[in-house]
Amino acid sequence: MAGMLELTDETIFDVIENEPLVFIDFYASWCGSCRVAAPMFLKVAQEENVKIFKIDVEKNPKIKEMVTLPGLPSVGCFKMGNPEGLVSVTKEEAFREFVQSMKV
């Protein structure tokens, strides 16, 4: 995967509902921590062999009606349409632990 595919309010549910395990990076374009964390999220996802996508929560407000974000950036884990976990992290080891715990 060259980069994280950008989702929208219209496409996110197709991905969430049709993937056995998927991670979604919830971010905003103005969020500096989000820009810094995104390459780390992608790196860990590639190393852990999981799919990760991203969605700008400011441009796609419908997702905020369904997910309560503790802060930005946040990464949600979904298994066949069901939310399994949500974490707000910027440290690689914390994100890796989250990914590994969701793979079980």
C-alpha distances in whole Angstrom, upper triangle without the diagonal:
4,6,7,9,13,15,19,22,22,18,18,20,19,16,18,20,18,16,17,16,14,14,15,15,18,19,22,21,25,23,23,22,19,18,19,17,14,12,14,12,9,10,12,10,8,11,13,10,10,9,9,10,13,16,19,22,25,24,23,26,27,24,26,29,27,26,28,26,28,26,23,21,20,18,19,18,19,20,21,22,24,23,23,23,22,22,23,22,21,21,19,21,22,18,18,21,20,17,19,22,20,19,23
4,7,9,12,15,19,22,22,19,19,22,21,18,20,23,21,19,21,19,16,16,16,16,19,19,21,20,23,22,22,21,18,16,17,16,13,11,13,13,9,10,13,12,10,13,15,13,14,12,11,12,13,16,19,22,24,23,23,26,27,25,27,30,29,27,29,26,28,26,23,20,21,19,20,20,22,23,24,25,26,25,26,25,24,24,23,22,21,21,19,22,23,20,19,23,22,19,22,25,23,22,26
4,6,9,12,16,19,20,17,16,20,19,16,18,21,20,18,20,18,15,13,13,12,15,15,17,16,19,18,18,18,15,13,14,13,9,8,11,10,7,9,12,11,10,13,15,14,13,11,9,9,10,13,15,18,20,19,20,23,24,21,23,26,25,24,25,23,25,23,19,17,17,16,17,18,19,21,22,23,24,23,23,22,21,21,20,19,18,19,17,20,21,17,18,21,20,18,20,23,21,21,25
4,6,9,13,16,17,14,13,16,16,13,15,18,17,15,18,15,12,10,9,9,12,12,14,14,18,17,17,16,13,12,14,12,9,9,11,9,7,10,12,10,10,14,15,13,12,9,6,5,6,10,12,15,17,17,16,20,20,18,20,23,22,20,22,20,22,20,17,14,15,13,14,15,16,18,19,19,21,19,20,19,18,18,18,17,17,18,17,20,20,16,17,20,18,16,19,21,19,19,23
4,6,10,13,14,11,11,14,13,11,13,16,15,14,17,15,12,11,10,10,12,13,15,15,19,18,19,19,15,15,17,15,12,13,15,13,10,14,15,13,13,17,17,15,13,10,8,5,6,9,11,14,17,15,15,18,18,16,19,22,20,20,22,20,23,21,18,16,16,14,15,16,16,18,18,18,20,19,21,20,19,20,20,20,20,22,20,23,23,19,20,23,21,18,21,23,21,21,24
4,7,10,11,9,9,13,13,11,13,16,16,16,19,17,13,12,10,9,10,11,12,12,16,16,18,18,14,14,17,15,12,14,16,14,13,16,18,15,16,20,20,19,16,12,10,6,5,6,8,11,13,11,11,15,15,14,16,19,18,17,20,18,21,19,16,15,15,14,15,16,16,19,19,18,20,19,21,20,19,19,19,20,19,22,21,24,23,20,21,24,21,20,23,24,22,22,26
4,7,8,6,5,9,10,9,10,13,14,14,17,16,12,12,9,10,10,11,13,14,17,17,20,19,16,16,19,18,14,17,19,16,15,19,19,17,18,22,21,20,17,13,11,7,6,5,8,10,12,10,9,12,12,11,14,16,15,15,18,17,20,19,17,15,15,14,13,15,14,17,17,15,17,17,19,19,17,19,19,20,21,23,23,25,24,21,22,24,22,20,23,24,21,22,25
4,5,5,6,9,10,10,12,14,15,16,19,18,15,14,11,12,11,12,13,14,17,18,21,21,17,18,21,20,17,20,22,19,18,22,23,20,22,25,25,23,20,16,14,10,9,6,8,9,11,8,6,9,9,9,12,14,14,14,17,17,20,19,17,17,16,15,15,17,16,19,18,16,18,17,20,20,19,20,20,22,23,26,26,28,27,23,25,27,24,23,26,27,24,25,28
4,6,6,8,10,11,12,13,15,17,20,19,16,16,13,14,12,13,14,16,19,19,23,22,19,21,24,22,20,23,24,21,21,25,25,22,25,28,27,25,22,18,16,13,11,8,9,9,11,9,5,7,6,6,10,11,11,12,15,16,19,19,18,18,17,16,15,17,16,18,18,15,17,16,19,20,18,20,21,23,24,27,27,30,28,24,27,28,25,24,27,27,24,25,28
4,6,7,8,10,12,13,14,16,19,19,17,17,14,16,15,17,17,19,22,23,26,26,22,23,26,25,22,24,26,23,22,26,26,24,25,29,27,26,22,19,17,14,13,11,12,13,14,12,9,11,9,10,13,14,14,15,19,19,23,23,21,21,20,19,17,18,17,19,17,15,17,18,21,22,21,23,24,26,27,30,30,32,30,27,29,30,27,25,29,29,25,26,29
4,6,6,7,9,10,11,13,16,16,14,14,12,14,14,16,17,19,22,22,25,25,21,22,25,23,20,22,24,20,20,23,23,20,22,25,24,22,19,15,14,11,11,10,12,13,15,13,10,13,11,11,15,16,15,16,19,19,23,23,21,20,19,17,16,16,15,16,15,13,16,16,19,20,20,22,23,24,26,28,27,30,28,24,26,28,24,23,26,26,23,23,26
4,6,5,6,9,10,11,14,13,11,11,9,11,11,14,16,18,21,21,23,22,19,20,23,21,18,20,21,18,18,21,21,18,20,23,22,20,16,13,12,9,9,8,11,11,14,13,10,12,10,9,12,13,12,12,16,16,19,19,18,17,15,14,12,13,11,13,12,10,13,13,16,16,16,18,19,21,23,25,25,26,25,21,23,24,21,19,23,23,19,20,23
4,5,5,6,8,10,13,13,11,12,11,14,14,17,19,21,24,24,26,25,22,24,26,24,21,23,24,21,20,24,23,20,22,25,23,21,18,15,14,12,13,12,14,14,17,16,12,14,11,9,13,13,11,12,16,17,21,21,20,20,17,15,13,13,10,12,10,8,11,12,15,16,16,19,21,23,25,27,27,28,26,23,24,25,22,20,23,23,19,20,23
4,6,5,6,8,12,13,11,13,13,16,16,19,21,23,26,26,28,27,24,25,27,25,22,24,25,21,20,24,23,20,21,24,23,20,17,14,14,12,14,13,16,17,20,18,15,17,14,13,17,17,15,16,20,21,24,24,23,22,20,18,15,15,12,12,10,9,12,14,17,19,19,22,23,25,27,29,28,29,28,24,25,26,23,21,24,24,20,20,23
4,6,5,6,10,10,8,10,10,13,14,17,20,21,25,24,26,25,21,22,24,22,19,21,21,18,17,20,20,16,18,21,19,17,13,10,10,9,11,12,15,16,19,18,15,17,15,13,17,18,15,16,19,19,22,23,21,20,18,15,13,12,9,10,9,8,12,13,15,16,17,19,21,22,24,26,24,26,24,21,22,23,20,18,20,21,17,17,20
4,6,6,8,8,7,9,9,12,13,17,20,22,25,24,26,24,21,23,25,22,19,21,21,18,17,21,19,16,18,21,19,17,13,11,11,10,12,12,16,16,19,18,15,17,14,12,15,16,13,13,16,17,20,21,20,19,16,13,10,9,6,7,6,5,8,9,11,13,14,17,19,21,23,25,24,25,23,19,20,21,18,16,19,18,15,15,18
4,6,8,10,9,12,12,16,17,20,23,26,29,28,30,28,25,27,28,25,23,25,25,21,21,24,23,19,21,23,21,19,16,13,14,13,15,16,19,19,22,21,18,19,16,14,17,17,14,15,19,20,23,24,23,22,19,17,14,12,8,8,5,4,8,10,13,15,17,20,22,24,26,28,27,28,26,23,23,24,21,19,21,20,16,17,19
4,7,9,9,13,14,17,19,22,25,27,30,29,31,29,26,27,29,26,23,25,25,21,20,23,22,18,19,22,20,17,14,12,13,13,16,17,20,21,24,23,20,22,19,17,20,21,18,18,22,23,25,26,25,24,21,18,15,13,10,9,6,7,11,13,15,17,19,22,24,26,27,29,27,28,27,23,23,24,21,19,21,21,17,16,19
4,5,6,10,12,15,17,21,24,26,29,28,29,27,24,25,26,23,21,22,22,18,17,20,18,15,16,18,16,14,10,9,11,11,15,16,20,21,24,23,21,22,20,18,21,21,18,18,21,21,24,25,24,22,19,16,13,11,8,7,6,8,10,12,13,15,17,19,22,23,25,26,24,25,23,20,20,21,18,15,17,17,14,13,15
4,7,10,13,17,19,22,26,28,31,29,31,28,25,27,28,24,22,23,22,19,18,20,18,15,16,18,15,13,10,10,12,14,17,19,22,23,27,26,23,25,23,20,22,23,20,19,22,22,24,26,25,23,20,16,14,10,8,5,5,8,10,11,11,14,16,19,22,23,25,25,23,24,22,19,19,19,17,14,15,15,11,10,12
4,7,10,14,16,20,23,25,28,26,27,25,22,24,24,21,19,20,19,15,15,17,15,11,14,15,12,11,7,7,9,11,14,17,20,21,25,24,22,23,22,18,21,22,18,17,20,20,21,22,21,20,17,13,11,7,6,5,7,9,10,10,9,11,13,16,18,19,21,22,20,20,19,16,15,16,13,10,12,12,8,8,11
4,7,10,13,16,19,22,24,23,24,22,19,20,21,18,15,17,16,13,12,15,13,10,12,14,12,11,7,5,6,8,11,13,17,17,21,21,19,20,19,16,18,20,17,15,18,17,19,20,18,16,14,10,8,6,5,7,8,9,10,10,10,11,12,14,16,17,19,20,18,19,17,14,14,15,13,10,12,13,10,10,13
4,7,10,13,16,19,21,19,20,18,15,17,17,14,12,14,13,9,10,13,11,8,12,14,12,11,8,6,5,6,8,11,14,15,19,19,17,18,18,14,16,18,16,13,16,14,16,16,15,13,10,6,6,5,6,9,11,11,12,10,10,9,9,11,13,13,15,16,15,16,15,11,12,13,10,8,12,12,10,11,14
4,6,9,13,15,18,16,18,16,13,15,16,13,11,13,13,10,11,14,13,11,14,16,15,14,11,9,6,5,5,7,10,11,15,15,13,15,15,11,13,16,13,11,13,12,14,14,12,10,8,5,5,7,8,11,13,12,13,11,12,11,9,11,12,13,14,16,16,18,16,12,14,16,13,11,15,16,13,14,18
4,6,10,12,15,12,14,12,9,11,12,10,8,11,11,8,9,13,12,11,14,16,16,16,13,11,7,6,4,6,8,10,13,14,13,15,15,12,13,16,15,12,13,11,13,12,9,7,6,4,7,9,12,15,17,16,16,13,14,12,10,10,10,11,11,14,14,16,15,11,14,16,13,12,16,17,15,17,20
4,7,10,12,11,13,12,8,11,13,11,10,14,14,11,13,16,16,15,18,20,19,20,16,14,11,9,6,5,6,6,10,11,10,11,12,9,10,13,12,10,11,8,11,9,7,6,5,6,8,11,13,17,18,16,16,14,15,13,10,10,9,11,12,16,16,19,16,14,17,18,15,15,19,19,17,19,22
4,7,9,7,10,9,6,8,11,10,9,13,14,12,14,17,17,16,19,21,21,22,19,17,13,11,7,6,5,6,8,10,10,12,14,11,11,15,15,13,13,10,12,9,6,5,7,9,11,14,17,20,22,20,20,17,19,16,13,12,10,12,12,15,17,19,18,15,18,20,18,18,21,22,20,22,26
4,5,5,9,10,7,9,12,12,11,15,16,15,16,20,20,20,22,25,25,25,22,20,16,14,10,8,5,6,6,8,10,11,14,13,12,16,17,15,15,12,13,10,7,8,10,12,15,18,20,24,25,23,23,21,22,20,16,16,13,15,14,18,19,22,21,18,22,24,21,21,25,26,24,26,29
4,6,8,10,8,8,11,12,11,14,17,16,17,20,21,21,23,25,26,26,24,21,18,15,11,10,7,9,8,9,12,14,17,16,15,19,20,18,18,16,17,14,11,10,13,15,18,21,23,26,28,26,26,24,25,23,20,19,16,17,16,19,21,24,23,20,23,26,24,24,27,28,27,29,32
4,6,9,8,9,12,13,13,16,18,18,19,22,23,23,25,27,28,29,26,24,21,18,15,13,10,11,9,11,14,15,19,18,17,20,22,20,19,16,17,13,10,11,14,17,20,23,25,29,31,28,29,26,27,24,21,19,16,17,16,19,21,24,23,21,25,27,25,25,29,30,28,31,34
4,6,5,7,9,10,11,14,15,15,17,19,20,21,23,25,25,26,24,22,19,17,14,13,10,11,11,13,15,16,19,17,16,20,21,18,17,14,14,10,7,8,11,14,17,21,23,27,29,27,27,24,25,22,18,16,13,13,12,16,18,21,19,18,21,23,22,22,26,26,26,28,31
4,5,5,6,9,10,13,14,14,16,18,19,20,22,24,25,26,25,23,19,18,15,15,13,14,14,17,19,20,23,21,20,23,24,21,20,17,16,12,9,9,13,16,19,22,25,29,31,29,29,26,26,23,20,17,14,13,11,14,16,20,19,18,21,23,22,22,26,27,26,28,31
4,5,5,6,9,11,11,12,14,16,17,18,20,21,22,24,22,21,18,17,14,15,14,14,15,18,19,20,22,20,19,23,23,20,18,15,14,10,7,7,10,13,16,20,23,26,29,27,27,24,23,20,17,14,11,9,7,11,13,16,15,14,17,19,18,19,22,23,23,25,28
4,5,5,6,9,10,10,12,14,15,16,18,20,20,21,19,18,14,13,11,11,10,12,13,15,16,17,20,17,17,20,20,17,17,13,13,10,7,5,8,10,14,17,20,23,26,24,24,21,21,19,15,13,10,10,8,12,13,16,15,13,16,19,17,18,21,22,21,23,26
4,6,6,8,10,10,12,14,15,16,18,20,21,22,20,19,15,14,11,13,11,14,14,16,18,19,22,20,20,23,23,21,20,17,17,14,10,9,12,13,17,20,22,26,28,27,27,24,24,22,18,16,14,13,10,13,14,18,17,15,18,21,19,19,23,24,24,25,28
4,6,7,8,10,11,12,14,15,17,18,20,21,20,19,16,16,14,15,15,17,18,19,21,23,25,22,22,26,25,22,22,18,18,15,11,10,13,14,18,20,23,26,29,28,28,25,25,22,19,16,13,11,8,10,11,15,15,14,16,19,18,18,21,23,23,24,28
4,6,5,6,9,10,11,12,14,15,16,18,17,16,13,13,12,14,14,16,18,19,20,22,23,20,20,24,23,20,20,16,16,13,10,8,10,11,14,16,20,23,25,25,24,21,21,18,15,13,10,8,6,8,8,12,12,10,12,15,14,15,18,19,19,21,24
4,5,5,6,9,10,11,12,14,15,16,15,14,10,10,9,11,12,14,16,17,18,20,22,19,19,23,22,19,20,16,17,15,11,9,10,10,13,15,18,21,23,23,23,21,21,18,16,14,12,11,9,11,11,14,14,11,13,16,15,15,18,20,19,20,23
4,5,5,6,9,10,11,12,14,15,15,14,11,12,11,14,15,18,20,21,21,24,25,22,23,27,26,23,23,20,20,18,15,12,14,13,16,18,20,23,25,25,25,23,23,21,18,16,15,13,11,12,10,14,15,12,13,17,16,15,18,20,20,20,24
4,5,5,6,8,10,10,12,14,13,14,11,13,13,16,17,19,22,23,23,25,26,23,23,27,25,22,23,19,19,17,14,12,13,12,15,16,19,22,24,25,24,22,21,19,17,14,13,11,8,8,6,10,11,9,10,13,13,12,15,17,17,18,21
4,6,5,6,9,10,10,12,11,10,8,10,10,13,15,17,20,21,20,22,23,20,21,24,22,19,20,17,17,16,13,10,10,9,12,13,16,18,21,21,21,18,18,15,14,12,12,10,9,9,8,11,11,7,9,12,11,10,13,15,14,15,19
4,6,5,6,9,10,10,9,9,7,9,10,14,16,18,21,21,21,23,24,21,22,25,24,21,22,20,20,19,16,13,13,11,14,14,16,19,21,21,22,20,19,18,16,15,15,13,12,13,10,13,14,11,11,14,14,12,14,17,16,16,20
4,5,5,6,9,10,10,11,10,12,14,17,19,22,24,25,25,27,28,25,26,29,27,24,25,22,23,21,18,16,16,14,16,16,19,21,23,24,24,22,21,20,18,17,17,14,13,12,9,12,13,11,10,14,14,12,14,17,17,16,20
4,5,5,6,8,9,10,10,13,14,18,20,22,25,26,25,27,27,24,25,28,26,23,24,21,21,20,18,15,15,12,14,14,17,18,21,22,22,20,18,17,16,14,15,13,12,11,7,9,11,8,6,10,10,8,10,13,13,13,16
4,6,5,6,5,6,6,10,12,16,19,21,24,24,23,25,25,22,23,26,24,21,23,20,21,20,18,15,14,11,13,12,14,15,18,19,19,18,16,15,15,14,16,14,14,14,11,12,13,9,8,11,11,8,10,13,12,11,15
4,5,5,6,8,9,12,14,18,21,23,26,26,25,28,28,25,27,29,27,25,26,24,25,24,21,18,18,15,16,15,17,18,20,21,22,21,20,19,19,18,19,17,17,16,13,14,16,13,11,14,14,11,12,16,15,13,17
4,5,8,11,12,15,17,21,24,26,29,29,28,31,31,27,29,31,29,27,28,25,26,25,23,20,19,16,18,16,19,19,22,23,24,22,21,20,20,19,20,18,17,15,12,12,14,12,9,12,13,10,11,15,15,13,16
4,6,9,11,14,17,21,24,25,28,29,28,30,29,26,27,30,27,24,26,24,24,24,22,20,18,15,16,14,16,16,19,20,20,19,17,17,17,17,18,17,17,16,12,12,13,11,8,10,11,8,8,11,11,9,12
4,7,10,13,16,20,23,25,28,28,27,29,29,25,27,29,27,25,26,25,26,25,24,21,19,16,16,14,15,15,17,19,20,19,18,18,19,19,20,19,19,19,15,16,17,14,11,14,14,10,10,14,12,10,13
4,7,10,13,17,20,22,25,25,24,26,25,22,24,26,23,21,23,21,23,23,21,18,17,13,13,10,11,12,14,16,16,16,15,15,16,16,18,17,18,18,15,16,16,13,11,13,12,8,10,12,10,9,12
4,7,10,14,17,19,22,22,20,23,22,19,21,23,21,19,22,20,22,22,20,17,15,12,12,10,11,11,13,14,15,15,15,15,15,16,18,18,18,19,16,18,18,14,13,16,14,10,13,15,12,11,15
4,7,10,14,16,19,19,17,20,19,16,18,21,19,17,19,17,19,18,16,14,12,9,10,9,10,12,14,14,15,14,14,14,13,14,15,15,15,17,15,17,16,12,13,15,13,10,14,15,13,13,17
4,7,11,13,16,15,14,17,17,14,16,19,17,16,18,16,19,18,15,13,12,9,10,11,11,14,15,14,16,15,16,15,14,15,15,16,16,18,17,19,18,15,16,18,16,14,17,18,16,16,20
4,7,9,12,12,11,14,14,12,14,17,16,14,16,14,16,15,12,10,10,9,10,12,13,16,17,16,17,15,17,16,14,14,14,15,15,18,17,20,19,15,17,19,17,15,19,20,18,19,22
4,6,9,8,7,10,11,9,11,14,13,12,14,13,16,14,12,11,10,10,11,13,14,17,18,16,17,16,18,16,14,15,15,16,17,20,20,22,21,18,20,22,19,18,22,22,20,21,25
4,5,6,6,9,11,9,10,14,14,13,14,12,15,13,10,10,11,12,13,16,17,21,22,19,20,18,20,19,16,16,15,17,17,20,21,24,22,19,22,24,21,21,25,25,23,25,28
4,6,5,6,8,7,7,10,11,10,11,10,13,11,10,10,10,12,13,16,17,20,21,19,19,17,19,18,15,15,14,17,17,21,22,25,22,20,23,24,21,21,25,25,23,25,28
4,6,6,10,10,9,12,14,13,14,12,15,13,11,12,13,15,16,20,21,24,25,22,23,20,23,21,18,18,17,19,20,23,25,27,25,23,26,28,25,25,29,29,26,29,32
4,6,9,10,11,13,15,15,16,15,18,16,14,15,16,17,18,21,21,24,25,22,23,21,24,23,20,21,19,21,22,25,26,29,27,25,27,29,26,26,30,30,27,29,33
4,6,6,8,10,12,12,14,14,17,16,15,15,15,16,16,18,18,21,21,18,20,18,21,20,18,19,19,21,22,26,26,29,27,24,27,28,25,24,28,28,25,27,30
4,5,5,7,10,10,12,12,16,15,14,15,15,16,16,19,19,22,22,19,20,18,21,20,18,19,19,21,23,26,28,30,27,25,28,29,25,25,29,29,26,28,31
4,5,5,7,9,11,13,17,17,16,17,16,17,15,18,17,20,20,16,17,16,19,19,17,19,20,23,24,28,29,30,28,25,28,29,25,25,28,28,25,27,29
4,5,5,6,9,10,14,14,14,14,13,13,12,14,14,17,17,14,14,13,16,15,14,16,16,19,21,24,25,27,24,21,24,25,21,21,25,24,21,23,26
4,5,5,6,8,11,12,12,13,12,13,12,15,15,19,20,16,16,14,17,15,13,15,15,18,20,24,25,27,24,22,25,25,21,22,25,24,22,25,27
4,6,8,10,14,15,16,17,15,16,14,17,16,19,20,16,16,14,17,17,15,17,18,21,24,27,28,29,26,24,27,27,24,24,27,26,23,26,28
4,7,10,13,15,16,16,14,14,12,14,13,16,16,12,12,10,13,13,12,15,17,20,23,25,26,27,24,22,25,25,21,21,24,23,20,23,24
4,6,9,11,12,13,10,11,9,11,12,15,16,13,12,9,12,11,9,12,13,16,19,22,23,24,21,19,22,21,18,19,22,20,18,21,22
4,7,9,11,12,10,11,10,13,14,18,19,16,15,12,13,11,9,11,11,15,18,21,22,23,20,19,22,21,18,19,22,21,19,22,24
4,5,7,9,7,9,9,13,14,18,20,18,16,13,14,11,8,9,8,12,14,17,19,20,17,16,19,19,16,18,21,19,18,21,23
4,7,9,7,10,11,14,17,20,23,20,18,15,15,12,8,8,6,10,13,16,18,19,15,15,18,18,15,18,20,19,18,22,24
4,6,6,10,12,15,18,22,24,22,21,17,17,14,10,9,6,9,11,14,17,18,15,15,18,19,16,18,21,21,20,23,25
3,5,9,11,15,18,22,24,22,21,18,18,15,11,10,6,8,9,13,15,17,15,14,17,18,16,17,21,21,20,23,25
4,7,10,14,17,20,23,21,20,17,17,14,11,9,6,7,7,11,13,15,13,11,15,16,14,15,19,19,18,21,23
4,7,10,13,17,19,18,17,13,13,10,7,5,4,7,9,12,13,15,12,10,14,14,12,13,16,16,15,18,20
4,7,10,13,16,15,14,11,11,8,6,5,6,8,10,12,12,14,12,9,12,13,9,10,13,13,12,14,17
4,7,10,13,12,10,7,8,6,4,7,9,11,14,15,15,16,14,11,13,13,10,10,13,13,10,13,15
4,7,10,10,8,6,5,5,6,9,12,13,16,17,16,17,14,11,13,13,9,8,11,10,7,10,12
4,6,6,5,4,5,7,9,12,15,17,20,21,20,20,18,15,16,16,12,11,14,13,9,11,13
4,5,5,7,7,10,12,15,18,20,23,23,22,22,20,17,17,17,14,12,14,13,9,10,11
4,6,9,10,13,15,19,22,23,26,27,25,26,24,21,21,21,18,16,17,17,13,13,14
4,7,9,12,14,17,20,22,25,26,26,26,24,21,22,22,18,17,19,18,14,15,17
4,6,9,12,15,19,21,24,25,25,25,22,20,21,20,16,16,17,16,12,14,15
4,6,8,12,15,17,21,22,22,22,19,17,18,17,14,14,16,14,11,13,15
4,7,11,14,16,19,20,20,19,17,15,16,14,11,11,13,10,7,10,11
4,7,10,13,16,17,17,17,13,12,13,12,8,10,12,10,8,11,12
4,7,10,13,15,15,16,12,11,13,12,9,10,13,12,10,14,15
4,6,10,11,12,13,9,8,11,11,8,10,13,12,11,15,16
4,7,10,12,13,9,9,12,13,10,12,15,15,15,18,20
4,6,8,9,7,6,10,11,9,12,14,15,15,18,20
4,7,9,8,7,11,12,12,13,16,17,17,20,22
4,6,5,6,9,10,11,13,14,16,17,19,21
4,6,5,6,9,10,11,12,14,15,17,19
4,5,5,6,9,10,10,12,14,15,17
4,5,5,6,9,10,11,13,15,16
4,5,5,6,9,10,11,13,15
4,5,5,6,9,10,11,13
4,5,5,6,9,10,11
4,5,5,6,9,11
4,5,5,6,9
4,5,5,7
4,6,6
4,5
4
